[in-house]
Amino acid sequence: MFSIDKTVMLLIDVQGNLARLMYEKEKLFKSLEAMVQGMQILGVPIIWMEQIPKNLGPTLEQISQHIVDNAPIEKFSFSCTGEPKFNEKFQSLGRNQILLTGIESHICVFQTGHELLKQGYQVQVVEDCVSSRTKENKEIGIQRIVQSGGEVTCVEMVFFELMKAAQGDKFKQIIKLIK
C-alpha cells in the first residue's frame, strides 16, 4: 500500500501537439487534471518533466495550471532517470513510492518505471493517466512495467489508498474531483 508520506507523482511529457495525438486524449487530460489537483490537496509532491520543450512545446495548460510552487524539469533522455536534475530532485524528497503519469506509455513512462524498479523503488502506473498514440502501445507500455515488477492503479484507487479513511476536509475536497 502506498502512503502520503512516501509517495511522489511523476508527470511525464504531457506537451504540445504530441499530447493531442494520444489515444483517448480527452479522458487522459481529465484524469491528469484530477490527479494533479488531488496530489496538491493531499500534499504529495509532483515532479514535472518535459521532453525537449523547445521542440515539443510546454505542458498543456489545462494540467499545468493546477501545479503550484513547481516548475518543469527539461529532459533529453527518454527515462527521467537519465536527467541529473530529476535525480537530484527525486533524491531530495526521500520517497520510495512512485506514481507514474504522462506520455508515452511505451517510451518515456515505461523506461522511467523500468529504471526506478531496477533501483528498488515501488512503482505504480496510473492507467487512466498514461497514454500513447495507439491503444496497443499504451497497453504494451503498461504491460512491460508490470513485467518489470510494477503495479497498475487508477486515479480513484490512488486517492482512496492514500487517504485511508472517508473523513476530514481533504476527503471532502477529493470527492469533488471524482464526482
N, C-alpha and C positions, 0 to 999 in steps of 0.2 A: 504493500500500500504506500502510495506517495503521501507526503505531508508538506504543509505550507512552508515549514522552516528548512526543508531540504530540497525544495523544488525550484527549478528555473525553467522558463519558457524560452525557446529559440524561435524567432520569427525570421524565416529564411527567404529572401529574394522575391517578395511579392511586389514586383516592379513593372511599371510602364506597360507597353504593348504586350510583352510576354505574358504578364498576369491575365490579360484579357483573352488570351488564347487557351486558357486552361479548360479542361473538361469540367462541366457543371460549375462554371465560374461564379455565377450569382450565389449559389449555395455556399461555395467556398468563401466568398467575400463576407457573406452574412455570418458564417460560423467564425471566421477570423475576427470580425468586429466584436462579436460577443466574447470570444476567448480573451482578446486583449483587454476589454473592459473588465471582465471577471478577474483577470490576474491583477489588474490595478486595484480593484476592490479588496482582494484577498492579500495584497501586499507581496505577491510573488514577482520576483524580478524578471524582466524581459530583456534578453539580448537580441538586438535588432540588427540583422545583417542585410547588406545589399551587394549584389554581384555587379561589379564594374558600373556604378550608377551613371557615369558619363555616357555609357553606351546604351544601357537598358532603361535609364530614367529612374526617378525616385519611387519609393514605396507608394502604393495607391493611397491617396489622401483619406479615403473613407476608413482606412485602417490606421494610418499613421497619426491621424488627428486625435486618436484616443491614447496615444503613448505620451505620457508626461515625464518631464525631467530625464529625458533619454535622447540619444542620437544614434543614427545607424553607424555601423562599422563597415567600411568598404572591404570587399574581398575580391581576389582574383582566382583563388583555388576553389574547386567545387566544394570540398569539405570545409566547413567552418574551422575545423581544427588546423587547417593549413595556413590560417591567418594569425600571426603573432598577437595582434591586438585583441582578437577573440579569446585566445588562450589566456592572455593577461586578465581580461575582464572576467572570464569564466572562473579562473583560479581564485580571483579576489573574492568571489561570492562564497566559496567554500561549500558548495552544494553538490550533491551526488545523484539527484534525480532530475532527469531532463525530459521535458515535453517538446517534441518536435512538431513544428508547424511550418507551412510555406510551400515553395515550389522549387524545382520539380521533384516529385516523389522518387523517381528512378535515378536522379542525378544528385543534386546537392543535398536533398533531405536524406536519401539513402547513404551517401558517402559520409555525411556528418554523423548519422546514427551509428553506422558500422564502426567508425573510428572511436567514438565515445564508448561503445560497448567493448571494443578491444582494450580500452584503457580502464575498464572495470566499473563504469558508471551504469546506473539503471536508466533505461530509455523506454519511453512510451511515445509512439507516433499517434498523433491525434487525427484519426481517419477523416473526419469532416473538415479538418483544417489543413489538409495537404491535397495536392493535385499535380497532374501532368497534362500535357496537351491531349493525350488519349487516355481513355478509361483503362486500357490494357497496361500502359506504362505506369499509371497511378497504382494499380493493383500489384504489379511486379515489384515496384519500389517498396511498398508496404510489406509484401511477402518476404523480400530479401532482408528487411530489418528484423522481421520475426525469426527468419532462419539464422540471423546473426545473434539472436538472444534477446531481442527487444519484444515489446508488447504493443498491442493495439488498444486504443481507447477512443473516446469521443468527448465533445465539449461538455455535455451534461454529466457524463461519468466523471470527468476531471473535477468539475465543480463540487459534486457531492462527495467524492473521495477526499478532496482537500478540506471541505467544511466539516465532515464527520457527523454533524447533527443539524436538525432543522430548527435552528434558533438564532436569535440575535439580529442585529442590524445588517450585517454583511449577508446573511442568508436572505433577508428581505430584498436586498439590492440585487443579488444573484438571480433570484426567482424572476424578477422583472426582465432580466436579459434573455431568459429562455421561454417566456410565455409569448 
